[in-house]
Structures are given as C-alpha cells and as structure tokens.
Amino acid sequence: PWRPALSFSSSPFIHPVVLASIVDSYERRNEGASRVIGTLLGTTDKHSVEVTNCFSVPHNESEDEVAVDMEFAKNMYELHKKVSPSEVIIGWYATGYDITEHSVLIHEYYSREAPNPIHLTVDTALQSNKMNIRAYVSSQMGVPGKTVGVMFTPLTVKYIYYDTERIGVDLLQRTRESPSRTNGLTTDLAQVASAAGRVQEMLSTVLSYIEDVLVSVSLGHNFN
C-alpha cells in the first residue's frame, strides 16, 4: 500500500514501549557486539510519524564490513503484519551516539522498504551521561554526475503515550526515588480504592465550601 514519505518538517512521535524494547535488546546483545539494530514499525501521515513498535535484527559488523540478516527482518515483519496490519516499516534504529559508515549502508536497505525512512539512535551506553535519543532522515548530496553522498538531517523527537503505557512510565518514575529500585504493581482493587480516596477528598472540599457559603448566607439573613 502507498505510504506518504516523511518530509524534513516531520516530527516522529515515539512510544515508551519502543524505547524499552531497544534498551532490552541492547542488554541482551551477543557478547562482543558493540551495538544492536532493528526495524521500527508504526504509522505515518503527511506531517508526522508515530513509532509504536520495533524488533531487533541480527547483524555482524567489523571495522571493514557489515552484514544484516535481511531474511530474518522480512520474516519478522510478516509475522507482525498478522498481528498489527496497520503497522508498517517506517525506518530503523541503532544503539549508540554516532552515525557510522555502516549506518549509511543499512539505511540504504531500509530505503527500499520504506519511503524516506527515519533513523533513530539511542545512546544506551550513556556516552554523554544521559540517554540521548535522536532521529534523522537522509538526503543525497553532491555534484550531478559525480559520486553521491548521504546527509542525515536531524528531526525533533516527541513522545506520546497510550493510557496503559502511562501507568508503566509512572511506575518507573516512582522506582527512581525508591532506595531498593523496586516497586510493586498495585492491584485493580488498590487502584480503585486510591481513586475513590481522591474523589472523597474532592467531595469533602466541595462540601466544606458549600457549608461555608450556607453559613455566610445565614449570617447575612440574621444580620438583616
């Protein structure tokens, strides 16, 4: 099916589950692997792209060459289409801080799978003391008739949540302040009780305000 190509003004919206999956694939990488790569899935329109899913793709790279298991990538995408047919290939990700020469070669492959794909980099090694997350689109540059190079143009990365994802993000935020770095999931009943408690507090505030108003009105009538 036809899919709109991303423009340089497009802003990718990234879901938390995508970042969590990328970090998990990095933690599970093969011994000796410096980074992991994978396919980004999601939806696009004329103005933006929403990255909703991803999967890692086996690859080997050295200083001189890179080999990507393209057959694995195609098979995984076919499986994903059976579960989420609305999700299409919109680009690829790599862990790390820089765009390498091998990144250009991998990007060429994904350019055959998606119109003007995005490239997402996630600094899982925290080289800048924080997890930098960047997105790019590529464009050709050079003199006509001569060797053509590739330039990666950065995009503004934005984040978007489903309600279910928000619960997980809030839980992770709480563990940051926990000495043990752990925090148990609350049961449905506990969540309902917590919500009921907040509603009760709000109702108490409203009732208190109404009582104050009634008292003021009563005093006013008595004064007259």
MDAnalysis code that builds the backbone (N, CA, C; Angstrom):
import MDAnalysis as mda
import numpy as np

u = mda.Universe.empty(672, n_residues=224, atom_resindex=np.repeat(np.arange(224), 3), trajectory=True)
u.add_TopologyAttr("name", ["N", "CA", "C"] * 224)
u.add_TopologyAttr("resid", np.arange(1, 225))
u.add_TopologyAttr("resname", ["PRO", "TRP", "ARG", "PRO", "ALA", "LEU", "SER", "PHE", "SER", "SER", "SER", "PRO", "PHE", "ILE", "HIS", "PRO", "VAL", "VAL", "LEU", "ALA", "SER", "ILE", "VAL", "ASP", "SER", "TYR", "GLU", "ARG", "ARG", "ASN", "GLU", "GLY", "ALA", "SER", "ARG", "VAL", "ILE", "GLY", "THR", "LEU", "LEU", "GLY", "THR", "THR", "ASP", "LYS", "HIS", "SER", "VAL", "GLU", "VAL", "THR", "ASN", "CYS", "PHE", "SER", "VAL", "PRO", "HIS", "ASN", "GLU", "SER", "GLU", "ASP", "GLU", "VAL", "ALA", "VAL", "ASP", "MET", "GLU", "PHE", "ALA", "LYS", "ASN", "MET", "TYR", "GLU", "LEU", "HIS", "LYS", "LYS", "VAL", "SER", "PRO", "SER", "GLU", "VAL", "ILE", "ILE", "GLY", "TRP", "TYR", "ALA", "THR", "GLY", "TYR", "ASP", "ILE", "THR", "GLU", "HIS", "SER", "VAL", "LEU", "ILE", "HIS", "GLU", "TYR", "TYR", "SER", "ARG", "GLU", "ALA", "PRO", "ASN", "PRO", "ILE", "HIS", "LEU", "THR", "VAL", "ASP", "THR", "ALA", "LEU", "GLN", "SER", "ASN", "LYS", "MET", "ASN", "ILE", "ARG", "ALA", "TYR", "VAL", "SER", "SER", "GLN", "MET", "GLY", "VAL", "PRO", "GLY", "LYS", "THR", "VAL", "GLY", "VAL", "MET", "PHE", "THR", "PRO", "LEU", "THR", "VAL", "LYS", "TYR", "ILE", "TYR", "TYR", "ASP", "THR", "GLU", "ARG", "ILE", "GLY", "VAL", "ASP", "LEU", "LEU", "GLN", "ARG", "THR", "ARG", "GLU", "SER", "PRO", "SER", "ARG", "THR", "ASN", "GLY", "LEU", "THR", "THR", "ASP", "LEU", "ALA", "GLN", "VAL", "ALA", "SER", "ALA", "ALA", "GLY", "ARG", "VAL", "GLN", "GLU", "MET", "LEU", "SER", "THR", "VAL", "LEU", "SER", "TYR", "ILE", "GLU", "ASP", "VAL", "LEU", "VAL", "SER", "VAL", "SER", "LEU", "GLY", "HIS", "ASN", "PHE", "ASN"])
u.atoms.positions = np.array([
    [0.816, -1.198, 0.000],
    [0.000, 0.000, 0.000],
    [0.854, 1.255, 0.000],
    [0.288, 2.328, -0.590],
    [1.020, 3.586, -0.670],
    [1.157, 4.204, 0.701],
    [2.343, 4.744, 0.963],
    [2.598, 5.407, 2.235],
    [3.268, 6.730, 1.963],
    [2.845, 7.808, 2.637],
    [3.481, 9.100, 2.408],
    [4.908, 9.103, 2.911],
    [5.799, 9.728, 2.146],
    [7.185, 9.854, 2.581],
    [7.293, 10.950, 3.617],
    [8.245, 10.792, 4.513],
    [8.458, 11.804, 5.536],
    [9.134, 13.017, 4.933],
    [8.740, 14.185, 5.389],
    [9.406, 15.411, 4.975],
    [10.350, 15.839, 6.081],
    [11.176, 16.840, 5.793],
    [12.137, 17.289, 6.785],
    [11.453, 17.994, 7.951],
    [10.181, 18.360, 7.786],
    [9.455, 19.007, 8.878],
    [8.692, 18.003, 9.730],
    [8.751, 16.716, 9.355],
    [8.025, 15.700, 10.106],
    [8.630, 15.523, 11.490],
    [7.781, 15.252, 12.462],
    [8.235, 15.009, 13.830],
    [7.850, 13.595, 14.226],
    [8.813, 12.747, 14.512],
    [8.471, 11.395, 14.943],
    [7.970, 11.378, 16.382],
    [6.838, 10.727, 16.601],
    [6.293, 10.545, 17.942],
    [6.649, 9.129, 18.390],
    [7.417, 9.028, 19.468],
    [7.927, 7.742, 19.928],
    [7.146, 7.269, 21.152],
    [6.699, 6.011, 21.130],
    [6.026, 5.424, 22.286],
    [7.057, 4.818, 23.242],
    [6.791, 4.862, 24.550],
    [7.741, 4.326, 25.537],
    [8.094, 2.865, 25.315],
    [7.141, 2.067, 24.843],
    [7.403, 0.639, 24.650],
    [8.516, 0.422, 23.626],
    [8.646, 1.341, 22.686],
    [9.711, 1.235, 21.681],
    [11.074, 1.414, 22.335],
    [11.201, 2.447, 23.157],
    [12.468, 2.703, 23.837],
    [12.815, 1.567, 24.795],
    [11.804, 1.048, 25.490],
    [12.041, -0.067, 26.415],
    [12.526, -1.299, 25.663],
    [11.949, -1.550, 24.496],
    [12.348, -2.704, 23.696],
    [13.775, -2.554, 23.178],
    [14.144, -1.331, 22.790],
    [15.501, -1.087, 22.293],
    [16.527, -1.307, 23.403],
    [16.233, -0.774, 24.580],
    [17.144, -0.954, 25.713],
    [17.261, -2.430, 26.071],
    [16.136, -3.145, 26.039],
    [16.151, -4.574, 26.362],
    [16.998, -5.356, 25.356],
    [16.860, -5.019, 24.077],
    [17.653, -5.721, 23.062],
    [19.139, -5.426, 23.231],
    [19.462, -4.223, 23.689],
    [20.871, -3.882, 23.934],
    [21.418, -4.689, 25.112],
    [20.616, -4.819, 26.159],
    [21.048, -5.582, 27.329],
    [21.216, -7.065, 27.006],
    [20.478, -7.555, 26.020],
    [20.534, -8.973, 25.656],
    [21.452, -9.238, 24.453],
    [22.200, -8.251, 24.035],
    [23.037, -8.383, 22.838],
    [24.083, -9.487, 23.006],
    [24.544, -9.997, 21.891],
    [25.575, -11.038, 21.908],
    [26.880, -10.494, 22.478],
    [27.614, -11.370, 23.098],
    [28.895, -10.966, 23.674],
    [29.823, -10.437, 22.580],
    [30.395, -9.296, 22.823],
    [31.294, -8.691, 21.848],
    [30.624, -7.724, 20.903],
    [29.287, -7.715, 20.865],
    [28.568, -6.791, 19.979],
    [28.606, -5.383, 20.561],
    [28.994, -4.429, 19.742],
    [29.102, -3.054, 20.222],
    [27.762, -2.332, 20.205],
    [26.854, -2.789, 19.349],
    [25.539, -2.155, 19.276],
    [24.533, -3.133, 18.704],
    [23.270, -2.761, 18.781],
    [22.204, -3.554, 18.174],
    [21.424, -2.655, 17.223],
    [20.810, -3.276, 16.231],
    [19.975, -2.542, 15.289],
    [18.633, -3.243, 15.191],
    [17.659, -2.577, 14.597],
    [16.352, -3.189, 14.455],
    [15.429, -2.363, 13.592],
    [14.270, -2.911, 13.319],
    [13.266, -2.282, 12.467],
    [12.260, -1.512, 13.309],
    [11.911, -0.325, 12.853],
    [10.883, 0.493, 13.501],
    [9.566, 0.324, 12.762],
    [8.499, 0.124, 13.513],
    [7.164, -0.028, 12.944],
    [6.250, 1.065, 13.469],
    [5.255, 1.420, 12.678],
    [4.316, 2.439, 13.136],
    [3.413, 2.891, 12.014],
    [2.931, 4.106, 12.132],
    [2.032, 4.680, 11.134],
    [2.547, 6.053, 10.727],
    [2.195, 6.465, 9.517],
    [2.636, 7.768, 9.020],
    [1.482, 8.512, 8.374],
    [1.607, 9.831, 8.365],
    [0.746, 10.668, 7.543],
    [1.638, 11.719, 6.899],
    [1.048, 12.758, 6.340],
    [1.834, 13.744, 5.604],
    [2.721, 14.588, 6.508],
    [2.392, 14.657, 7.782],
    [3.093, 15.591, 8.655],
    [3.861, 14.932, 9.797],
    [3.600, 13.701, 10.095],
    [4.262, 13.093, 11.253],
    [4.330, 11.582, 11.103],
    [5.128, 10.995, 11.958],
    [5.233, 9.544, 12.018],
    [5.129, 9.131, 13.472],
    [4.369, 8.072, 13.725],
    [4.191, 7.564, 15.082],
    [4.835, 6.187, 15.171],
    [5.871, 6.088, 15.994],
    [6.603, 4.828, 16.154],
    [5.978, 4.061, 17.309],
    [5.318, 2.962, 16.999],
    [4.559, 2.223, 18.005],
    [5.169, 0.876, 18.375],
    [6.099, 0.382, 17.571],
    [6.643, -0.953, 17.824],
    [8.008, -1.092, 17.156],
    [8.715, -2.135, 17.494],
    [10.013, -2.390, 16.865],
    [10.442, -3.822, 17.159],
    [11.423, -4.290, 16.434],
    [12.039, -5.581, 16.737],
    [13.502, -5.528, 16.312],
    [14.342, -6.243, 17.047],
    [15.772, -6.244, 16.752],
    [16.067, -7.169, 15.573],
    [17.123, -6.864, 14.855],
    [17.538, -7.644, 13.686],
    [18.993, -8.074, 13.873],
    [19.285, -9.370, 13.791],
    [20.669, -9.830, 13.956],
    [21.584, -9.219, 12.892],
    [22.775, -8.866, 13.305],
    [23.751, -8.335, 12.351],
    [25.153, -8.528, 12.908],
    [26.110, -8.497, 12.031],
    [27.524, -8.557, 12.408],
    [28.247, -7.409, 11.717],
    [29.116, -6.772, 12.438],
    [29.891, -5.711, 11.819],
    [31.289, -5.650, 12.418],
    [32.208, -5.308, 11.548],
    [33.591, -5.092, 11.952],
    [33.992, -3.722, 11.429],
    [35.249, -3.391, 11.524],
    [35.687, -2.093, 11.031],
    [35.520, -1.980, 9.519],
    [35.572, -3.114, 8.820],
    [35.577, -3.083, 7.353],
    [34.239, -3.403, 6.711],
    [33.372, -4.147, 7.383],
    [32.140, -4.568, 6.729],
    [31.011, -4.767, 7.733],
    [29.797, -4.833, 7.181],
    [28.609, -5.076, 7.992],
    [27.711, -6.048, 7.243],
    [27.099, -6.976, 7.961],
    [26.176, -7.949, 7.375],
    [24.906, -7.974, 8.211],
    [23.775, -7.764, 7.555],
    [22.479, -7.728, 8.233],
    [21.649, -8.919, 7.774],
    [20.999, -9.592, 8.711],
    [20.158, -10.745, 8.383],
    [18.823, -10.228, 7.836],
    [18.808, -9.907, 6.550],
    [17.625, -9.320, 5.928],
    [16.472, -10.307, 5.851],
    [16.782, -11.597, 5.714],
    [15.730, -12.608, 5.657],
    [14.982, -12.657, 6.986],
    [15.717, -12.564, 8.087],
    [15.095, -12.525, 9.407],
    [14.197, -11.299, 9.530],
    [14.685, -10.152, 9.063],
    [13.909, -8.911, 9.149],
    [12.598, -9.027, 8.377],
    [12.653, -9.627, 7.187],
    [11.443, -9.780, 6.375],
    [10.450, -10.731, 7.044],
    [10.946, -11.840, 7.576],
    [10.065, -12.812, 8.229],
    [9.406, -12.227, 9.476],
    [10.173, -11.480, 10.254],
    [9.617, -10.853, 11.454],
    [8.545, -9.839, 11.093],
    [8.773, -9.096, 10.036],
    [7.777, -8.109, 9.614],
    [6.488, -8.794, 9.169],
    [6.614, -9.906, 8.460],
    [5.426, -10.644, 8.030],
    [4.627, -11.138, 9.235],
    [5.315, -11.587, 10.278],
    [4.632, -12.025, 11.498],
    [3.930, -10.855, 12.178],
    [4.593, -9.716, 12.239],
    [3.996, -8.538, 12.860],
    [2.755, -8.082, 12.101],
    [2.771, -8.202, 10.783],
    [1.618, -7.772, 9.989],
    [0.381, -8.594, 10.301],
    [0.575, -9.858, 10.674],
    [-0.571, -10.698, 11.006],
    [-1.237, -10.247, 12.303],
    [-0.446, -9.681, 13.205],
    [-0.974, -9.214, 14.490],
    [-1.447, -7.768, 14.402],
    [-0.639, -6.922, 13.764],
    [-0.958, -5.488, 13.656],
    [-0.786, -5.051, 12.207],
    [-1.790, -5.313, 11.368],
    [-1.665, -4.992, 9.937],
    [-1.528, -3.503, 9.647],
    [-1.911, -2.657, 10.594],
    [-1.818, -1.208, 10.359],
    [-0.400, -0.681, 10.538],
    [0.453, -1.470, 11.197],
    [1.834, -1.037, 11.420],
    [2.699, -1.385, 10.207],
    [3.410, -0.384, 9.716],
    [4.273, -0.578, 8.555],
    [5.711, -0.231, 8.931],
    [6.648, -0.612, 8.086],
    [8.052, -0.262, 8.318],
    [8.236, 1.226, 8.054],
    [8.762, 1.926, 9.039],
    [8.973, 3.361, 8.871],
    [10.436, 3.749, 9.049],
    [11.281, 2.759, 9.327],
    [12.693, 3.068, 9.483],
    [13.406, 2.028, 10.321],
    [14.486, 2.451, 10.946],
    [15.282, 1.512, 11.727],
    [15.968, 2.253, 12.861],
    [16.418, 1.474, 13.838],
    [17.111, 2.072, 14.981],
    [18.483, 1.441, 15.147],
    [19.328, 2.141, 15.864],
    [20.634, 1.610, 16.250],
    [20.992, 2.194, 17.597],
    [21.586, 1.387, 18.446],
    [22.075, 1.920, 19.714],
    [23.439, 2.554, 19.464],
    [23.711, 3.602, 20.198],
    [24.965, 4.315, 20.002],
    [24.719, 5.798, 19.861],
    [25.795, 6.542, 19.838],
    [25.706, 8.000, 19.815],
    [25.917, 8.580, 18.420],
    [26.723, 7.900, 17.600],
    [27.111, 8.452, 16.303],
    [26.490, 7.681, 15.147],
    [26.449, 8.345, 14.000],
    [26.089, 7.696, 12.743],
    [27.386, 7.273, 12.059],
    [27.516, 5.992, 11.783],
    [28.756, 5.453, 11.225],
    [28.624, 5.225, 9.716],
    [29.734, 4.842, 9.090],
    [29.699, 4.496, 7.670],
    [28.789, 3.293, 7.433],
    [28.779, 2.365, 8.371],
    [27.900, 1.206, 8.243],
    [26.429, 1.620, 8.323],
    [26.161, 2.678, 9.077],
    [24.785, 3.165, 9.187],
    [24.255, 3.588, 7.824],
    [25.116, 4.171, 7.008],
    [24.713, 4.589, 5.664],
    [24.299, 3.379, 4.833],
    [25.057, 2.294, 4.925],
    [24.743, 1.079, 4.171],
    [23.426, 0.459, 4.640],
    [23.228, 0.403, 5.949],
    [21.988, -0.163, 6.490],
    [20.803, 0.709, 6.094],
    [21.013, 2.019, 6.089],
    [19.933, 2.939, 5.726],
    [19.513, 2.737, 4.271],
    [20.460, 2.395, 3.418],
    [20.138, 2.135, 2.014],
    [19.176, 0.959, 1.892],
    [19.382, -0.071, 2.717],
    [18.475, -1.220, 2.691],
    [17.066, -0.802, 3.104],
    [16.954, -0.050, 4.189],
    [15.632, 0.361, 4.661],
    [14.972, 1.364, 3.723],
    [15.767, 2.035, 2.910],
    [15.196, 2.949, 1.918],
    [14.440, 2.186, 0.839],
    [14.730, 0.909, 0.694],
    [13.985, 0.068, -0.246],
    [12.714, -0.494, 0.384],
    [12.622, -0.414, 1.706],
    [11.462, -0.949, 2.419],
    [10.457, 0.132, 2.808],
    [10.903, 1.378, 2.867],
    [10.030, 2.479, 3.286],
    [10.449, 3.757, 2.574],
    [9.488, 4.597, 2.178],
    [9.832, 5.865, 1.532],
    [10.450, 6.836, 2.531],
    [11.693, 7.228, 2.277],
    [12.419, 8.158, 3.147],
    [12.324, 7.746, 4.617],
    [12.901, 6.608, 4.986],
    [12.774, 6.092, 6.360],
    [13.489, 6.969, 7.370],
    [13.070, 6.864, 8.616],
    [13.774, 7.575, 9.675],
    [14.814, 6.643, 10.287],
    [15.839, 7.256, 10.826],
    [16.866, 6.505, 11.555],
    [16.885, 7.032, 12.983],
    [16.634, 6.141, 13.935],
    [16.586, 6.510, 15.347],
    [17.838, 5.995, 16.044],
    [18.537, 6.872, 16.753],
    [19.700, 6.452, 17.535],
    [19.393, 6.621, 19.017],
    [19.757, 5.623, 19.796],
    [19.527, 5.635, 21.239],
    [20.862, 5.373, 21.928],
    [21.320, 6.337, 22.700],
    [22.626, 6.233, 23.359],
    [22.499, 5.410, 24.637],
    [22.418, 4.094, 24.467],
    [22.249, 3.201, 25.619],
    [23.505, 3.121, 26.478],
    [24.652, 3.508, 25.926],
    [25.899, 3.485, 26.697],
    [26.091, 4.763, 27.505],
    [25.159, 5.708, 27.354],
    [25.196, 6.974, 28.102],
    [26.538, 7.688, 27.918],
    [26.979, 7.794, 26.680],
    [28.266, 8.420, 26.401],
    [28.284, 9.894, 26.785],
    [27.113, 10.524, 26.762],
    [27.033, 11.934, 27.141],
    [26.427, 12.083, 28.536],
    [26.520, 10.993, 29.331],
    [25.980, 10.950, 30.697],
    [24.456, 11.010, 30.743],
    [23.819, 10.814, 29.614],
    [22.365, 10.688, 29.576],
    [21.991, 9.932, 28.307],
    [20.777, 9.427, 28.263],
    [20.354, 8.637, 27.119],
    [19.823, 9.559, 26.022],
    [20.717, 10.008, 25.163],
    [20.302, 10.846, 24.045],
    [19.522, 10.021, 23.031],
    [18.399, 10.548, 22.599],
    [17.556, 9.892, 21.606],
    [17.380, 10.861, 20.444],
    [17.839, 10.450, 19.274],
    [17.803, 11.333, 18.118],
    [17.208, 10.618, 16.916],
    [16.603, 11.396, 16.037],
    [16.007, 10.843, 14.825],
    [16.500, 11.636, 13.617],
    [16.644, 10.935, 12.502],
    [17.165, 11.562, 11.286],
    [16.417, 11.049, 10.059],
    [16.432, 11.866, 9.018],
    [16.090, 11.409, 7.675],
    [17.286, 11.729, 6.794],
    [17.417, 11.026, 5.694],
    [18.589, 11.207, 4.844],
    [18.225, 11.897, 3.539],
    [19.224, 12.517, 2.948],
    [19.078, 13.113, 1.624],
    [20.407, 12.993, 0.904],
    [20.335, 12.866, -0.398],
    [21.554, 12.750, -1.184],
    [22.171, 14.122, -1.404],
    [23.483, 14.144, -1.474],
    [24.190, 15.396, -1.701],
    [25.386, 15.128, -2.606],
    [25.788, 16.159, -3.342],
    [26.924, 16.004, -4.242],
    [26.663, 16.671, -5.576],
    [27.648, 16.644, -6.423],
    [27.562, 17.248, -7.749],
    [26.961, 16.241, -8.726],
    [25.989, 16.656, -9.557],
    [25.400, 15.733, -10.529],
    [26.465, 15.082, -11.408],
    [26.345, 13.778, -11.592],
    [27.303, 13.050, -12.400],
    [28.517, 12.581, -11.639],
    [28.641, 13.014, -10.404],
    [29.772, 12.621, -9.572],
    [29.298, 11.658, -8.481],
    [30.213, 11.260, -7.626],
    [29.863, 10.380, -6.514],
    [28.881, 11.083, -5.585],
    [27.808, 10.403, -5.263],
    [26.761, 10.994, -4.427],
    [26.950, 10.559, -2.977],
    [26.897, 11.508, -2.076],
    [26.991, 11.216, -0.658],
    [25.629, 11.286, 0.008],
    [25.585, 10.976, 1.280],
    [24.336, 10.995, 2.037],
    [24.490, 11.908, 3.241],
    [23.507, 12.759, 3.444],
    [23.499, 13.651, 4.597],
    [22.302, 13.304, 5.475],
    [22.524, 13.159, 6.769],
    [21.444, 12.870, 7.711],
    [21.005, 14.171, 8.379],
    [19.734, 14.481, 8.226],
    [19.165, 15.702, 8.798],
    [18.388, 15.358, 10.064],
    [18.697, 16.004, 11.190],
    [18.004, 15.678, 12.448],
    [16.551, 16.132, 12.452],
    [15.718, 15.387, 13.142],
    [14.308, 15.711, 13.346],
    [14.056, 15.938, 14.829],
    [12.996, 16.636, 15.131],
    [12.598, 16.844, 16.521],
    [11.847, 15.613, 17.022],
    [12.375, 14.981, 18.052],
    [11.741, 13.784, 18.612],
    [10.716, 14.190, 19.661],
    [9.522, 13.637, 19.555],
    [8.472, 13.875, 20.537],
    [8.004, 12.526, 21.087],
    [7.316, 12.571, 22.218],
    [6.902, 11.333, 22.878],
    [5.387, 11.332, 23.069],
    [4.817, 10.157, 22.950],
    [3.370, 10.014, 23.070],
    [3.088, 8.718, 23.825],
    [1.994, 8.689, 24.587],
    [1.693, 7.544, 25.445],
    [0.269, 7.060, 25.209],
    [0.096, 5.755, 25.249],
    [-1.227, 5.185, 25.469],
    [-1.480, 5.214, 26.977],
    [-2.737, 5.111, 27.383],
    [-3.052, 5.123, 28.818],
    [-2.334, 3.990, 29.552],
    [-2.283, 2.824, 28.926],
    [-1.618, 1.683, 29.566],
    [-0.117, 1.933, 29.713],
    [0.463, 2.622, 28.738],
    [1.892, 2.938, 28.820],
    [2.163, 3.959, 29.914],
    [1.236, 4.888, 30.088],
    [1.400, 5.912, 31.121],
    [1.511, 5.281, 32.501],
    [0.741, 4.224, 32.760],
    [0.808, 3.535, 34.052],
    [2.217, 2.990, 34.279],
    [2.780, 2.367, 33.247],
    [4.125, 1.819, 33.370],
    [5.177, 2.890, 33.571],
    [5.045, 4.005, 32.847],
    [6.000, 5.111, 32.984],
    [5.930, 5.705, 34.384],
    [4.718, 5.887, 34.896],
    [4.561, 6.425, 36.252],
    [5.202, 5.495, 37.284],
    [5.048, 4.187, 37.069],
    [5.645, 3.216, 37.993],
    [7.168, 3.310, 37.965],
    [7.733, 3.437, 36.767],
    [9.188, 3.569, 36.648],
    [9.687, 4.846, 37.307],
    [8.904, 5.907, 37.196],
    [9.289, 7.165, 37.839],
    [9.355, 7.003, 39.351],
    [8.422, 6.215, 39.907],
    [8.416, 6.011, 41.357],
    [9.636, 5.206, 41.810],
    [10.089, 4.275, 40.980],
    [11.235, 3.457, 41.379],
    [12.520, 4.267, 41.425],
    [12.572, 5.395, 40.720],
    [13.776, 6.233, 40.744],
    [14.049, 6.759, 42.144],
    [12.983, 6.996, 42.910],
    [13.127, 7.547, 44.249],
    [13.106, 6.466, 45.324],
    [12.974, 5.208, 44.898],
    [12.938, 4.104, 45.850],
    [14.357, 3.614, 46.123],
    [14.771, 3.515, 47.394],
    [16.137, 3.057, 47.715],
    [16.457, 1.686, 47.142],
    [15.461, 0.808, 47.089],
    [15.694, -0.549, 46.596],
    [15.547, -0.660, 45.087],
    [15.146, 0.445, 44.428],
    [14.929, 0.458, 42.988],
    [13.847, -0.525, 42.558],
    [12.962, -0.883, 43.484],
    [11.859, -1.776, 43.143],
    [10.561, -1.153, 43.608],
    [9.492, -1.544, 42.946],
    [8.179, -1.035, 43.312],
    [7.150, -2.007, 42.774],
    [6.284, -2.507, 43.622],
    [5.303, -3.495, 43.197],
    [4.139, -2.865, 42.464],
    [3.560, -3.642, 41.546],
    [2.377, -3.181, 40.842],
    [1.174, -3.249, 41.772],
    [0.367, -2.216, 41.738],
    [-0.830, -2.202, 42.568],
    [-1.913, -3.038, 41.903],
    [-2.757, -3.651, 42.726],
    [-3.850, -4.452, 42.198],
    [-4.958, -3.531, 41.709],
    [-5.879, -4.103, 40.921],
    [-7.015, -3.319, 40.432],
    [-7.806, -2.736, 41.591],
    [-7.997, -3.549, 42.653],
    [-8.763, -3.090, 43.806],
    [-8.058, -1.923, 44.491],
    [-6.727, -2.013, 44.591],
    [-5.971, -0.933, 45.225],
    [-6.063, 0.346, 44.408],
    [-6.039, 0.218, 43.080],
    [-6.160, 1.396, 42.225],
    [-7.532, 2.033, 42.377],
    [-8.579, 1.194, 42.448],
    [-9.934, 1.719, 42.641],
    [-10.044, 2.418, 43.990],
    [-9.460, 1.811, 45.026],
    [-9.505, 2.408, 46.362],
    [-8.778, 3.745, 46.385],
    [-7.639, 3.803, 45.703],
    [-6.887, 5.058, 45.646],
    [-7.679, 6.138, 44.928],
    [-8.305, 5.763, 43.807],
    [-9.113, 6.728, 43.059],
    [-10.311, 7.183, 43.879],
    [-10.940, 6.233, 44.592],
    [-12.087, 6.580, 45.434],
    [-11.673, 7.537, 46.544],
    [-10.472, 7.321, 47.098],
    [-9.976, 8.215, 48.140],
    [-9.788, 9.627, 47.632],
    [-9.269, 9.758, 46.405],
    [-9.083, 11.097, 45.829],
    [-10.422, 11.766, 45.575],
    [-11.402, 10.987, 45.095],
    [-12.739, 11.539, 44.862],
    [-13.361, 11.996, 46.173],
    [-13.176, 11.193, 47.229],
    [-13.718, 11.549, 48.536],
    [-13.105, 12.850, 49.045],
    [-11.800, 13.023, 48.839],
    [-11.146, 14.262, 49.255],
    [-11.722, 15.460, 48.510],
    [-11.946, 15.289, 47.205],
    [-12.515, 16.385, 46.418],
    [-13.937, 16.704, 46.867],
    [-14.726, 15.651, 47.152],
    [-16.093, 15.866, 47.625],
    [-16.099, 16.578, 48.972],
    [-15.170, 16.212, 49.844],
    [-15.075, 16.869, 51.153],
    [-14.769, 18.347, 50.990],
    [-13.896, 18.665, 50.045],
    [-13.561, 20.067, 49.783],
    [-14.780, 20.831, 49.287],
    [-15.529, 20.197, 48.363],
    [-16.730, 20.840, 47.821],
    [-17.772, 21.037, 48.910],
    [-18.001, 20.010, 49.734],
    [-18.989, 20.107, 50.811],
    [-18.604, 21.177, 51.819],
    [-17.314, 21.258, 52.127],
    [-16.839, 22.278, 53.057],
    [-17.100, 23.672, 52.505],
    [-16.872, 23.825, 51.198],
    [-17.113, 25.123, 50.565],
    [-18.598, 25.473, 50.609],
    [-19.450, 24.480, 50.306],
    [-20.900, 24.721, 50.324],
    [-21.363, 25.109, 51.723],
    [-20.841, 24.416, 52.743],
    [-21.207, 24.735, 54.123],
    [-20.799, 26.160, 54.483],
    [-19.622, 26.578, 54.047],
    [-19.169, 27.945, 54.314],
    [-20.087, 28.963, 53.660],
    [-20.508, 28.652, 52.420],
    [-21.419, 29.559, 51.720],
    [-22.749, 29.645, 52.444],
    [-23.287, 28.497, 52.879],
    [-24.568, 28.483, 53.581],
    [-24.489, 29.252, 54.893],
    [-23.371, 29.092, 55.602],
    [-23.189, 29.822, 56.856],
    [-23.151, 31.317, 56.599],
    [-22.439, 31.722, 55.551],
    [-22.343, 33.144, 55.220],
    [-23.704, 33.718, 54.871],
    [-24.477, 32.958, 54.089],
    [-25.819, 33.413, 53.716],
    [-26.707, 33.514, 54.942],
    [-26.610, 32.501, 55.828],
    [-27.418, 32.502, 57.047],
    [-27.084, 33.693, 57.927],
    [-25.816, 33.976, 58.095],
    [-25.402, 35.127, 58.902],
    [-25.879, 36.420, 58.276],
    [-25.871, 36.473, 56.963],
    [-26.329, 37.681, 56.279],
    [-27.797, 37.919, 56.527],
    [-28.612, 36.851, 56.486],
    [-30.043, 36.990, 56.744],
    [-30.296, 37.406, 58.184],
    [-29.535, 36.812, 59.108],
    [-29.722, 37.159, 60.514],
    [-29.361, 38.608, 60.781],
    [-28.336, 39.081, 60.066],
    [-27.900, 40.463, 60.267],
    [-28.965, 41.435, 59.806],
    [-29.644, 41.046, 58.679],
    [-30.701, 41.918, 58.201],
    [-31.933, 41.794, 59.094],
])
